Amino acid sequence: MEYNLADLFESVVDAVPDREALVCLDHPGTGAERRLTYAALDAAANRVAHHLADSGIRPGEHLGLHLYNGVEYLQTVLACLKARIVPVNVNYRYVEDELAYLYRDADLVALVFDGEFEDRVAGVLPRAPGLRHLLRVGEGTGGVPGAVPFARAEASGSPGRDFPARSGDDLFIIYTGGTTGMPKGVMWRQEDLFFAGLGGGAPTGEPVRAPEELAGRVAAGGAGITFFPTPPLMHGTSTLTAFIGFDFGQRVVLHRKFAPQEVLRTVQRERVTSMSLVGDAMLRPLLDALAGPLKGTDCSSLFSVSSSGAILSETVRRQFRELLPHTLLLNNFGSSESGFNGTATEDAGPGRGLRLRVNSRTRVVDPVTREPVAAGATGRIAQCGHVPLGYYNDPAASAETFFERDGQRWVLLGDMATVDADGVVTVLGRGSQCINTGGEKVYPEEVEQALKAHPDVYDALVAGVPDAHWGNHVAAVVQLRAGAPRPSLADIQRHCRTRLAGYKVPRQLVIADTIRRSPSGKADYRWAREVATAAKSP
């Protein structure tokens, strides 16, 4: 047995076959809930895996998942892993041009798509000649001739496990969000992903020393934990959270789409223990609901709430502590390229980034020499050991991001940071979004933190806009709280000057109805820059 995700899952199934594994509370087409034990989920995944193999999808070929959250998403991922087919996540917010790029770039030969997206898929198919097998989840319009209904595909496959031997080298590809450019597929060996993204079978303790050890821990540990990944499964952090739940032999709960009030009702009804989300964009509406229409919701079962992919602001963290004082809030840092890096300890101070206790494999390095920087110097975050092989179909980007040193593989992330003498890392922000204004460097994240501390600001993004005098100036795109008075630029500047150096204070204010983010809450800086540039006065 190797550190292969399908092998590991099957070992857990054999240890606790009758435990509840997966609950979907709003199944497409019916709105009804579905509950599967580990044995039932395993058999359901086997059926889809056999259908795919019987349909000519070969080991090593790529299958896209163009789906909302649901049983079928995780069932299909498991089916791919079992049959050694490579699963590829597809952002369901993409329009046809973006989908055509991803389908071709990822070399998809098969696609499982939600019936709601049928017209979009039909529009892309002429530009994706490699696609030769399609499965449709739920009802459709008939716009994709030859698409096999998922239920029929599942019914046609064998529930047995007669699959070829697998390897820890089998691939798992996670496509990045592409909010600052076209998406890239991060190629993970499953063994590396197990340790870097899933905690090696024990995210809060000692990783397993051998694959066979996982099932023993599961059998000895008992049930009682309910994981609730609330972002879309198409984002790596949510799928990995579900697999952490499976590696613990515990229960995973899903909603088809994120709806704050329904999420809170589910926490109470299902006695959720651990909930994951992404940043203020998801946590703030949950807290607003808990303070308003769902005040009094029983969240006593909730041991922890973790955020990754976007750093939580101090304002939202303070509101969380007031409403849920007995729940642990984890402000995690990681990426599709590195897995988990560390957890925030505390703010470095207004406008000075966020302090992280990082794992032993994380360093701050010079982006040119790739050597560790001295204490107090600025560099980029890098991680060694269990890291991806590179970007699929993109050797140039791979050469810029992945490297070898002292016999180890490293990944160089886009986040700028400093490190102190005690090894505590202060994250400044994404280097690609850094604004050069009058020769000074401004990271949008620190300005956004200050903006979101304003009592009338609900959400904000910051971007650089070309400026004849400064080269670029700092522009704030702001969404106000419902009913809040419209602030002036001078109001916002006075507020920010108490938290930021003068050169970081926004010189332009744009009020937007809503801030555009991905479905999981990640920032769309390209949109913010376009909005601010279009609104700039002559």
C-alpha positions as CSV (number, residue, x, y, z in Angstrom):
1,M,0.0,0.0,0.0
2,E,1.2,3.5,-0.9
3,Y,0.3,7.0,0.0
4,N,-2.4,7.0,-2.7
5,L,-5.6,8.9,-1.9
6,A,-7.9,6.1,-3.2
7,D,-6.0,3.4,-1.3
8,L,-6.1,5.4,1.9
9,F,-9.9,6.1,1.5
10,E,-10.6,2.4,0.9
11,S,-8.6,1.5,4.0
12,V,-10.8,3.8,6.0
13,V,-14.0,2.3,4.4
14,D,-12.9,-1.1,5.5
15,A,-12.2,0.1,9.0
16,V,-15.6,1.9,9.5
17,P,-17.9,0.8,6.7
18,D,-21.1,1.7,8.6
19,R,-20.2,5.2,9.7
20,E,-21.9,8.1,8.0
21,A,-19.5,9.6,5.6
22,L,-21.2,12.3,3.5
23,V,-24.4,14.4,3.8
24,C,-25.7,16.7,1.1
25,L,-28.6,18.7,2.3
26,D,-30.0,20.1,-1.0
27,H,-29.6,17.6,-3.7
28,P,-30.1,19.0,-7.2
29,G,-33.5,18.6,-8.7
30,T,-35.2,17.5,-5.5
31,G,-33.8,19.7,-2.7
32,A,-33.8,16.6,-0.6
33,E,-30.9,15.5,1.6
34,R,-28.7,12.5,0.8
35,R,-26.8,10.5,3.4
36,L,-24.2,7.9,2.6
37,T,-22.2,5.6,4.8
38,Y,-18.5,5.0,4.0
39,A,-19.5,1.6,2.4
40,A,-22.2,3.3,0.3
41,L,-20.0,6.1,-0.8
42,D,-17.2,3.6,-1.7
43,A,-19.6,1.5,-3.8
44,A,-21.1,4.6,-5.5
45,A,-17.6,5.8,-6.4
46,N,-16.7,2.3,-7.7
47,R,-19.7,2.3,-10.0
48,V,-18.7,5.6,-11.6
49,A,-15.1,4.6,-11.9
50,H,-16.1,1.4,-13.7
51,H,-18.4,3.4,-16.0
52,L,-15.5,5.8,-16.9
53,A,-13.1,2.9,-17.6
54,D,-15.8,1.0,-19.6
55,S,-16.3,4.2,-21.6
56,G,-12.6,4.2,-22.7
57,I,-11.2,6.8,-20.2
58,R,-7.7,5.5,-19.5
59,P,-5.4,5.9,-16.5
60,G,-3.5,9.2,-16.7
61,E,-6.2,10.9,-18.8
62,H,-7.9,14.0,-17.4
63,L,-11.6,14.5,-16.4
64,G,-13.0,17.9,-15.6
65,L,-15.5,18.6,-12.8
66,H,-17.8,21.5,-13.8
67,L,-20.2,21.2,-10.9
68,Y,-21.8,22.8,-7.9
69,N,-21.2,21.1,-4.5
70,G,-22.9,17.7,-4.1
71,V,-22.5,14.0,-3.6
72,E,-21.6,13.7,-7.3
73,Y,-18.6,15.9,-7.0
74,L,-16.8,14.0,-4.3
75,Q,-18.1,10.7,-5.7
76,T,-16.5,11.5,-9.1
77,V,-13.2,12.7,-7.5
78,L,-13.0,9.3,-5.7
79,A,-14.0,7.5,-8.9
80,C,-11.1,9.2,-10.8
81,L,-8.6,8.3,-8.1
82,K,-9.7,4.7,-8.0
83,A,-9.4,4.3,-11.8
84,R,-6.2,6.4,-11.9
85,I,-7.9,9.1,-13.9
86,V,-6.7,12.6,-13.1
87,P,-9.5,14.9,-11.6
88,V,-9.4,18.6,-12.7
89,N,-11.5,21.3,-11.0
90,V,-13.4,23.7,-13.3
91,N,-14.5,27.1,-12.1
92,Y,-18.3,27.2,-12.8
93,R,-18.2,31.0,-12.9
94,Y,-16.1,31.0,-16.1
95,V,-17.6,32.3,-19.3
96,E,-17.2,30.4,-22.6
97,D,-13.8,31.8,-23.5
98,E,-12.3,31.0,-20.1
99,L,-13.9,27.5,-20.2
100,A,-12.5,26.9,-23.7
101,Y,-9.1,27.8,-22.5
102,L,-9.2,25.5,-19.4
103,Y,-10.8,22.6,-21.2
104,R,-8.0,22.7,-23.8
105,D,-5.1,23.6,-21.5
106,A,-6.0,20.8,-19.1
107,D,-6.4,18.3,-22.0
108,L,-9.7,17.2,-20.8
109,V,-11.1,14.0,-22.4
110,A,-14.1,13.7,-20.1
111,L,-16.4,16.2,-18.3
112,V,-18.9,15.8,-15.6
113,F,-21.1,19.0,-15.6
114,D,-24.2,20.3,-13.8
115,G,-27.3,20.6,-15.9
116,E,-27.5,24.3,-15.1
117,F,-24.4,24.8,-17.1
118,E,-25.5,22.8,-20.2
119,D,-25.9,25.8,-22.5
120,R,-22.4,27.1,-21.6
121,V,-20.9,23.7,-22.1
122,A,-22.6,23.3,-25.4
123,G,-21.2,26.6,-26.6
124,V,-17.6,25.5,-25.7
125,L,-17.6,22.0,-27.1
126,P,-16.8,23.0,-30.7
127,R,-13.6,24.6,-29.3
128,A,-12.7,21.5,-27.2
129,P,-12.3,18.7,-29.7
130,G,-10.5,16.5,-27.1
131,L,-13.6,16.0,-25.1
132,R,-15.1,12.6,-25.9
133,H,-17.2,11.6,-22.9
134,L,-19.7,13.7,-21.0
135,L,-21.8,13.1,-17.9
136,R,-24.7,15.4,-16.9
137,V,-25.7,15.8,-13.2
138,G,-29.4,16.7,-12.8
139,E,-31.8,17.9,-15.5
140,G,-30.6,19.5,-18.7
141,T,-32.0,21.2,-21.8
142,G,-30.7,18.6,-24.2
143,G,-28.2,21.0,-25.6
144,V,-25.3,18.6,-25.3
145,P,-26.2,15.6,-27.5
146,G,-24.7,12.4,-26.2
147,A,-24.3,13.5,-22.6
148,V,-25.0,10.6,-20.3
149,P,-27.2,11.2,-17.3
150,F,-25.1,10.7,-14.2
151,A,-27.6,8.4,-12.5
152,R,-27.6,6.1,-15.6
153,A,-23.8,6.1,-15.6
154,E,-23.7,5.2,-11.9
155,A,-26.3,2.4,-12.3
156,S,-24.3,0.9,-15.2
157,G,-21.0,0.4,-13.3
158,S,-19.9,-2.4,-11.1
159,P,-19.7,-1.7,-7.3
160,G,-16.6,-3.9,-7.0
161,R,-13.0,-2.7,-6.4
162,D,-11.3,-4.6,-9.2
163,F,-9.0,-1.8,-10.2
164,P,-5.3,-1.8,-11.3
165,A,-2.6,-1.2,-8.6
166,R,-2.1,2.5,-7.8
167,S,0.8,4.6,-6.8
168,G,1.7,7.6,-4.7
169,D,3.0,9.1,-7.9
170,D,-0.6,9.3,-9.4
171,L,-1.5,12.9,-10.2
172,F,-4.1,15.3,-8.7
173,I,-4.4,18.6,-10.6
174,I,-5.8,21.7,-8.9
175,Y,-6.4,24.7,-11.3
176,T,-5.8,28.1,-9.7
177,G,-8.6,30.7,-9.7
178,G,-7.1,32.9,-12.4
179,T,-8.3,36.2,-11.0
180,T,-5.1,37.9,-12.2
181,G,-4.6,36.0,-15.4
182,M,-5.5,32.7,-17.0
183,P,-5.7,29.8,-14.6
184,K,-2.8,27.3,-14.2
185,G,-3.0,23.6,-13.3
186,V,-0.9,22.7,-10.2
187,M,0.3,19.1,-10.6
188,W,0.5,17.3,-7.2
189,R,1.7,13.8,-6.6
190,Q,-0.9,12.3,-4.4
191,E,1.7,11.4,-1.7
192,D,2.9,15.0,-1.6
193,L,-0.7,16.3,-1.4
194,F,-1.5,13.9,1.4
195,F,1.2,15.4,3.6
196,A,1.2,19.0,2.4
197,G,-2.6,19.6,2.0
198,L,-4.2,16.9,4.2
199,G,-1.8,17.0,7.1
200,G,-0.5,13.4,6.6
201,G,-3.7,12.0,8.1
202,A,-3.3,14.0,11.3
203,P,-3.5,17.8,10.6
204,T,-3.2,18.7,14.3
205,G,-0.9,15.9,15.4
206,E,1.8,13.5,14.3
207,P,1.5,12.5,10.6
208,V,1.2,8.8,10.0
209,R,4.5,6.9,9.5
210,A,3.1,4.3,7.1
211,P,-0.1,4.2,4.9
212,E,-1.4,1.2,6.9
213,E,-1.4,3.3,10.1
214,L,-4.3,5.5,8.9
215,A,-7.1,3.0,9.2
216,G,-5.9,1.9,12.6
217,R,-6.1,5.5,13.9
218,V,-9.6,5.8,12.4
219,A,-10.9,2.6,14.0
220,A,-9.4,3.6,17.4
221,G,-10.5,7.2,17.3
222,G,-14.3,6.8,17.1
223,A,-16.8,9.1,15.4
224,G,-18.2,12.4,16.5
225,I,-16.6,15.1,14.3
226,T,-18.5,16.8,11.5
227,F,-16.6,18.7,8.9
228,F,-18.5,21.4,6.9
229,P,-16.6,22.9,3.9
230,T,-18.8,25.8,2.9
231,P,-16.9,27.1,-0.2
232,P,-17.4,25.5,-3.6
233,L,-15.6,22.2,-3.9
234,M,-14.1,23.5,-7.2
235,H,-11.6,25.4,-5.0
236,G,-8.9,23.2,-3.7
237,T,-9.2,24.2,0.0
238,S,-12.8,22.9,0.1
239,T,-12.1,19.5,-1.5
240,L,-9.0,19.0,0.7
241,T,-11.1,19.8,3.8
242,A,-13.5,17.0,2.7
243,F,-10.7,14.6,2.3
244,I,-9.3,15.5,5.7
245,G,-12.7,14.5,7.0
246,F,-12.5,11.2,5.1
247,D,-9.0,10.5,6.4
248,F,-10.3,10.9,10.0
249,G,-13.2,8.6,9.2
250,Q,-15.6,11.3,10.1
251,R,-18.7,13.0,8.6
252,V,-18.6,15.6,5.8
253,V,-21.6,17.9,5.3
254,L,-22.2,19.9,2.1
255,H,-24.5,22.6,0.8
256,R,-25.0,22.9,-3.0
257,K,-24.4,26.7,-2.7
258,F,-23.3,29.0,0.0
259,A,-26.3,30.7,1.8
260,P,-25.4,32.2,5.2
261,Q,-28.6,31.6,7.0
262,E,-28.8,28.0,5.7
263,V,-25.2,27.4,6.8
264,L,-26.1,28.5,10.4
265,R,-29.2,26.3,10.4
266,T,-27.0,23.3,9.3
267,V,-24.5,24.0,12.1
268,Q,-27.3,23.7,14.6
269,R,-29.1,20.8,13.0
270,E,-26.1,18.6,12.1
271,R,-24.1,19.6,15.2
272,V,-21.2,20.7,13.0
273,T,-17.8,20.6,14.7
274,S,-15.4,22.1,12.2
275,M,-16.4,24.6,9.5
276,S,-14.1,26.0,6.8
277,L,-14.5,29.1,4.7
278,V,-12.6,31.8,2.8
279,G,-12.0,35.2,4.3
280,D,-14.3,38.1,5.3
281,A,-16.5,37.6,2.2
282,M,-17.9,34.4,3.7
283,L,-17.5,34.9,7.4
284,R,-18.9,38.4,7.6
285,P,-22.4,37.6,6.2
286,L,-22.5,34.5,8.6
287,L,-21.8,36.8,11.6
288,D,-24.3,39.4,10.4
289,A,-26.9,36.7,10.2
290,L,-26.0,35.3,13.6
291,A,-26.2,38.8,15.1
292,G,-29.5,39.5,13.2
293,P,-32.2,37.2,11.9
294,L,-30.7,34.0,13.3
295,K,-29.7,35.4,16.6
296,G,-29.8,32.6,19.2
297,T,-28.8,29.8,16.7
298,D,-27.2,27.0,18.7
299,C,-23.6,26.9,17.6
300,S,-22.3,25.2,20.8
301,S,-21.1,22.2,18.8
302,L,-18.8,24.3,16.7
303,F,-15.2,23.8,18.0
304,S,-13.4,25.6,15.2
305,V,-13.8,27.8,12.1
306,S,-10.9,28.0,9.7
307,S,-10.3,30.4,6.9
308,S,-7.7,29.9,4.1
309,G,-7.2,31.5,0.8
310,A,-7.9,35.0,2.1
311,I,-6.7,36.6,5.4
312,L,-9.5,37.6,7.8
313,S,-9.5,41.2,8.8
314,E,-9.2,42.2,12.5
315,T,-12.7,43.8,12.4
316,V,-14.3,40.5,11.4
317,R,-12.2,38.5,13.9
318,R,-13.3,40.9,16.7
319,Q,-17.0,40.4,15.7
320,F,-16.4,36.6,15.7
321,R,-14.9,36.7,19.2
322,E,-18.0,38.7,20.5
323,L,-20.5,36.3,19.0
324,L,-18.7,33.0,19.3
325,P,-16.3,33.4,22.2
326,H,-15.9,29.7,22.8
327,T,-15.1,28.8,19.2
328,L,-11.5,28.6,17.9
329,L,-10.9,30.9,14.8
330,L,-8.0,29.7,12.6
331,N,-6.7,32.3,10.2
332,N,-4.7,29.9,8.0
333,F,-2.2,30.7,5.3
334,G,-1.7,28.4,2.3
335,S,-2.2,28.1,-1.5
336,S,-2.9,25.7,-4.3
337,E,0.9,25.5,-4.9
338,S,2.0,24.8,-1.3
339,G,-0.9,23.3,0.7
340,F,-0.8,24.5,4.3
341,N,2.0,26.9,5.4
342,G,0.9,28.2,8.8
343,T,-1.6,29.9,11.0
344,A,-1.7,33.6,11.9
345,T,-0.8,34.4,15.5
346,E,-1.7,38.1,15.7
347,D,-1.6,41.4,13.8
348,A,1.8,43.0,13.4
349,G,0.0,46.3,13.9
350,P,-2.3,48.5,11.8
351,G,-1.1,48.5,8.2
352,R,1.9,46.2,8.9
353,G,0.8,42.8,7.7
354,L,-0.1,39.6,9.5
355,R,2.2,37.5,11.7
356,L,2.3,33.8,11.0
357,R,3.8,30.8,12.8
358,V,4.8,28.8,9.8
359,N,5.7,25.1,9.5
360,S,9.3,23.9,9.4
361,R,9.3,23.6,5.6
362,T,8.5,27.3,5.0
363,R,11.1,30.0,4.5
364,V,11.3,33.6,3.3
365,V,13.8,33.8,0.4
366,D,15.3,36.3,-1.9
367,P,13.3,36.0,-5.2
368,V,16.5,36.2,-7.3
369,T,19.1,34.1,-5.4
370,R,16.4,32.0,-3.7
371,E,18.5,32.0,-0.6
372,P,16.9,32.7,2.9
373,V,16.8,36.4,3.7
374,A,18.2,37.9,6.9
375,A,15.9,38.8,9.8
376,G,14.0,42.0,8.9
377,A,14.6,41.8,5.1
378,T,11.8,41.4,2.6
379,G,11.5,38.3,0.4
380,R,9.0,35.8,-0.9
381,I,7.6,32.9,0.9
382,A,8.9,29.5,-0.2
383,Q,8.3,25.9,0.9
384,C,10.3,22.8,0.4
385,G,9.7,19.0,0.6
386,H,6.2,17.9,-0.3
387,V,5.5,20.4,-3.1
388,P,3.9,20.1,-6.6
389,L,5.8,19.0,-9.6
390,G,5.0,22.1,-11.5
391,Y,2.2,23.7,-13.6
392,Y,0.6,21.5,-16.2
393,N,1.3,22.5,-19.8
394,D,3.3,25.5,-18.7
395,P,7.1,24.9,-18.5
396,A,7.9,28.6,-18.4
397,A,5.7,29.4,-15.4
398,S,7.0,26.2,-13.7
399,A,10.6,27.3,-14.1
400,E,9.7,30.6,-12.4
401,T,7.9,29.1,-9.5
402,F,9.4,25.7,-8.8
403,F,13.1,25.0,-8.2
404,E,15.6,22.6,-6.6
405,R,18.1,23.4,-3.9
406,D,20.3,21.1,-1.8
407,G,18.5,18.1,-3.2
408,Q,15.0,19.3,-2.3
409,R,12.1,20.5,-4.4
410,W,10.9,24.1,-3.6
411,V,8.0,26.2,-4.6
412,L,8.3,30.0,-4.6
413,L,5.0,31.7,-3.7
414,G,3.9,35.1,-4.8
415,D,3.5,36.4,-1.3
416,M,6.0,39.0,0.0
417,A,7.0,38.7,3.6
418,T,9.6,39.4,6.3
419,V,10.9,37.1,9.0
420,D,12.1,38.0,12.5
421,A,14.9,36.5,14.6
422,D,12.4,34.0,16.2
423,G,11.2,32.7,12.8
424,V,7.8,34.5,12.9
425,V,6.8,35.5,9.3
426,T,4.9,38.7,8.6
427,V,3.0,38.5,5.3
428,L,2.9,41.8,3.5
429,G,0.8,40.8,0.4
430,R,0.9,39.4,-3.1
431,G,3.9,40.7,-5.0
432,S,2.0,40.7,-8.2
433,Q,-0.5,43.2,-6.7
434,C,2.0,45.5,-5.1
435,I,1.4,49.1,-6.0
436,N,4.5,51.3,-6.7
437,T,3.4,54.9,-5.9
438,G,6.0,57.6,-6.0
439,G,8.7,54.9,-5.4
440,E,7.0,53.5,-2.3
441,K,5.5,50.0,-2.2
442,V,2.0,49.5,-1.1
443,Y,0.4,46.0,-0.6
444,P,-3.4,46.1,-1.2
445,E,-4.2,43.7,1.7
446,E,-2.9,46.1,4.4
447,V,-5.0,49.0,3.0
448,E,-8.0,46.7,2.7
449,Q,-7.6,45.8,6.4
450,A,-7.7,49.5,7.3
451,L,-10.7,50.2,5.0
452,K,-12.8,47.3,6.5
453,A,-12.3,48.7,10.0
454,H,-14.4,51.8,8.9
455,P,-17.9,51.3,10.5
456,D,-19.7,52.0,7.1
457,V,-17.5,49.8,4.9
458,Y,-18.7,46.2,4.3
459,D,-16.1,45.1,1.9
460,A,-13.2,46.6,-0.1
461,L,-10.5,45.9,-2.7
462,V,-7.5,48.1,-3.5
463,A,-5.7,48.5,-6.8
464,G,-3.1,50.7,-8.4
465,V,-4.3,53.1,-11.1
466,P,-1.9,54.8,-13.5
467,D,-1.1,58.3,-12.4
468,A,0.9,61.0,-14.3
469,H,2.5,62.3,-11.1
470,W,3.0,59.2,-8.9
471,G,3.3,56.5,-11.5
472,N,0.3,54.8,-9.8
473,H,-2.0,55.9,-7.1
474,V,-3.8,53.8,-4.5
475,A,-7.5,53.4,-5.4
476,A,-10.1,51.9,-3.1
477,V,-13.2,50.2,-4.4
478,V,-15.7,50.0,-1.5
479,Q,-19.0,48.3,-0.8
480,L,-20.9,50.0,1.9
481,R,-23.0,48.5,4.6
482,A,-26.8,48.5,3.9
483,G,-28.2,51.9,4.8
484,A,-24.8,53.4,5.5
485,P,-24.3,57.1,4.5
486,R,-22.0,57.6,1.5
487,P,-18.6,58.7,2.7
488,S,-16.4,61.2,0.9
489,L,-12.8,60.5,-0.1
490,A,-11.8,62.9,2.7
491,D,-13.7,60.8,5.3
492,I,-12.0,57.6,4.1
493,Q,-8.6,59.3,4.1
494,R,-9.0,60.6,7.7
495,H,-10.0,57.1,8.8
496,C,-7.0,55.5,7.1
497,R,-4.4,58.0,8.3
498,T,-4.9,56.7,11.8
499,R,-3.8,53.2,10.6
500,L,-1.6,53.7,7.6
501,A,1.5,55.7,6.5
502,G,0.5,58.7,4.4
503,Y,1.7,57.2,1.1
504,K,-0.6,54.1,1.6
505,V,-3.8,56.2,2.1
506,P,-6.2,55.9,-0.9
507,R,-6.2,58.8,-3.3
508,Q,-9.3,57.6,-5.1
509,L,-12.6,56.2,-3.8
510,V,-15.1,54.2,-5.9
511,I,-18.4,53.1,-4.4
512,A,-19.6,49.8,-5.8
513,D,-22.9,48.1,-5.3
514,T,-21.0,44.8,-4.6
515,I,-17.4,43.7,-4.6
516,R,-16.7,41.1,-7.2
517,R,-15.1,38.0,-5.8
518,S,-14.9,34.3,-6.7
519,P,-17.6,32.1,-5.3
520,S,-15.2,31.2,-2.5
521,G,-14.5,34.8,-1.6
522,K,-11.2,35.3,-3.3
523,A,-10.4,38.8,-4.5
524,D,-10.8,39.8,-8.2
525,Y,-8.1,42.4,-8.5
526,R,-8.3,42.6,-12.2
527,W,-12.0,43.7,-11.9
528,A,-11.1,46.2,-9.1
529,R,-8.4,47.8,-11.3
530,E,-10.7,48.1,-14.3
531,V,-13.4,49.7,-12.2
532,A,-11.1,52.2,-10.6
533,T,-9.4,53.0,-13.9
534,A,-12.7,53.6,-15.6
535,A,-13.9,55.9,-12.8
536,K,-10.7,57.9,-12.6
537,S,-11.3,61.6,-13.3
538,P,-9.4,63.1,-16.3
